[in-house]
Amino acid sequence: MSDSINYGNLMHRAMRGLIAEVLTDVSENGLPGEHHFFVTFDTTHPDVEMADWLFDRYPSEMTVVIQHWFEDLIVGPDGFRITLNFGDNPEPLSIPFHAIRTFVDPSVEFGLRFETQDDDEDADIVEIPEIGVSDDQDLRDIEAALSEAVNSDDDEPAAQSEKKAADVVSLDQFRK
């Protein structure tokens, strides 16, 4: 028996369960209202499955948007599979929950960030998760970073910059 309670591990498991529950509901009922998700994940995780050309473009991490066009969303106990559109090319992805770094629903200013320690043997243990956005300035900084990536010349999804942790972008200008 351990000398302490590992709250980080417990929180990590609860947050993965929350993501699984939300995605399961979306797979069964579709996205309600204005809800949409930005999911940033570690592309080097051994259980991530994605096209080679996507991995070449995003060799460490990638942010995908689950909003208007997605299909075949299947949620399992360890992760989810989804087909997304990349420049008019449907591509299947398999993303384990342990590979997720951020999960954000900007329509309600909700976000989860999984913090890890580099010197820890189990890098998936959460130290302190940040839930939501702390103030308006943080939200503006996050929106600006992702907006810049989304508005690039590419039709492909925005990859999260390794220098800046971007979590939320306002897509109001793109709504019909």
C-alpha positions in Angstrom: 0.0 0.0 0.0 1.2 3.5 -0.9 2.0 6.1 1.8 -0.1 8.7 -0.1 -3.1 9.2 -2.4 -2.1 9.9 -6.0 -4.6 12.6 -6.7 -2.9 13.3 -10.0 -3.6 9.8 -11.3 -7.2 9.9 -10.0 -7.9 13.2 -11.6 -6.3 12.1 -14.9 -8.6 9.0 -14.9 -11.7 11.1 -14.1 -10.9 13.6 -16.9 -10.4 10.8 -19.4 -13.7 9.4 -18.3 -15.4 12.8 -18.8 -13.9 13.0 -22.4 -15.1 9.5 -23.1 -18.6 10.3 -21.9 -18.9 13.5 -23.9 -17.6 11.8 -27.1 -19.9 8.8 -26.6 -22.9 11.2 -26.4 -21.7 13.0 -29.5 -21.3 9.7 -31.4 -24.9 8.7 -30.5 -26.7 12.0 -30.7 -24.4 14.4 -32.7 -23.1 17.8 -31.5 -25.7 19.8 -29.7 -26.1 23.5 -30.4 -22.8 25.4 -30.9 -20.6 22.8 -29.2 -17.4 21.8 -30.9 -14.1 20.5 -29.7 -10.4 21.2 -30.2 -8.4 18.1 -29.3 -4.6 18.4 -29.1 -2.8 15.1 -28.9 0.7 13.6 -28.9 1.3 12.1 -32.4 4.3 10.1 -31.1 2.2 8.1 -28.7 2.6 4.4 -29.8 -1.2 3.8 -30.1 -2.0 6.8 -32.2 -2.9 5.8 -35.8 -2.9 8.4 -38.5 -1.8 8.7 -42.2 1.9 8.9 -42.8 1.6 12.3 -44.5 -0.2 13.7 -41.4 2.5 12.4 -39.1 5.2 13.9 -41.4 3.4 17.3 -41.1 2.8 17.0 -37.3 5.7 14.9 -36.0 5.1 15.7 -32.3 1.6 17.0 -31.7 -1.5 18.0 -33.6 -4.8 19.8 -32.9 -7.9 18.7 -34.6 -11.3 20.3 -34.7 -14.5 18.2 -34.3 -17.3 20.4 -35.5 -18.9 20.5 -38.9 -17.5 17.5 -40.8 -16.7 14.3 -39.0 -17.9 10.7 -39.3 -17.4 7.3 -37.9 -16.8 8.5 -34.3 -16.4 5.3 -32.3 -15.4 5.6 -28.6 -13.8 2.7 -26.8 -12.4 2.3 -23.3 -8.9 3.5 -24.2 -9.6 6.1 -26.9 -11.6 7.0 -29.9 -11.6 6.6 -33.7 -12.9 9.3 -36.0 -12.7 10.3 -39.7 -12.0 14.0 -40.3 -11.6 16.0 -43.5 -8.2 17.3 -44.4 -8.3 19.4 -47.5 -11.2 17.4 -49.0 -9.4 14.2 -48.0 -11.2 12.1 -45.4 -8.6 10.5 -43.1 -9.3 8.1 -40.2 -7.5 8.8 -36.9 -7.3 6.7 -33.8 -6.5 8.7 -30.7 -5.9 7.0 -27.3 -7.1 9.0 -24.3 -3.5 8.9 -22.9 -2.3 10.8 -25.9 -4.6 13.8 -25.4 -2.9 16.9 -24.1 -5.9 19.3 -24.3 -9.6 19.0 -24.8 -11.4 22.3 -25.3 -15.0 23.2 -26.0 -14.8 27.0 -26.7 -18.5 27.3 -27.1 -18.8 27.1 -23.3 -15.3 28.1 -22.4 -14.5 24.7 -21.0 -11.1 23.1 -21.3 -8.9 20.3 -19.9 -5.1 20.3 -20.0 -3.1 17.3 -19.0 0.2 18.4 -17.3 3.0 16.0 -17.2 6.4 15.9 -15.5 9.4 15.2 -17.8 11.5 13.5 -15.1 8.7 11.2 -14.0 8.9 7.6 -15.2 5.2 7.6 -16.0 4.7 10.8 -18.1 1.0 10.3 -18.2 0.4 11.2 -14.6 -1.3 14.5 -14.2 0.3 16.9 -11.8 -2.2 19.7 -11.8 -4.9 20.0 -14.5 -6.1 23.4 -15.5 -9.8 23.5 -16.1 -11.4 26.3 -18.1 -9.9 29.7 -18.8 -8.8 31.8 -15.9 -9.6 35.3 -17.2 -10.4 37.2 -20.3 -6.8 38.0 -21.2 -5.9 34.2 -21.2 -8.9 33.6 -23.4 -7.8 36.4 -25.8 -4.2 35.0 -26.0 -5.4 31.5 -26.6 -7.9 32.7 -29.3 -5.3 34.7 -31.0 -2.8 31.8 -31.2 -5.2 29.3 -32.6 -6.9 31.9 -34.9 -3.5 32.6 -36.5 -3.0 28.8 -37.1 -6.6 28.3 -38.4 -6.4 31.3 -40.7 -3.2 30.1 -42.4 -3.1 29.5 -46.2 -3.7 25.8 -45.7 -7.0 24.0 -45.6 -5.5 21.6 -43.2 -6.2 21.6 -39.4 -4.1 23.8 -37.2 -1.1 22.2 -35.5 -0.4 23.5 -32.0 2.8 25.5 -31.9 5.5 23.9 -29.7 6.4 27.3 -28.4 2.9 28.4 -27.5 0.2 26.3 -25.8 -3.0 27.3 -27.7 -6.3 25.8 -26.6 -9.2 27.9 -27.8 -10.1 29.8 -30.9 -13.3 31.7 -31.7 -14.7 30.5 -35.0 -17.7 32.9 -35.0 -16.4 34.5 -38.3 -16.7 31.1 -40.0 -20.3 30.3 -38.8 -23.0 30.3 -41.3 
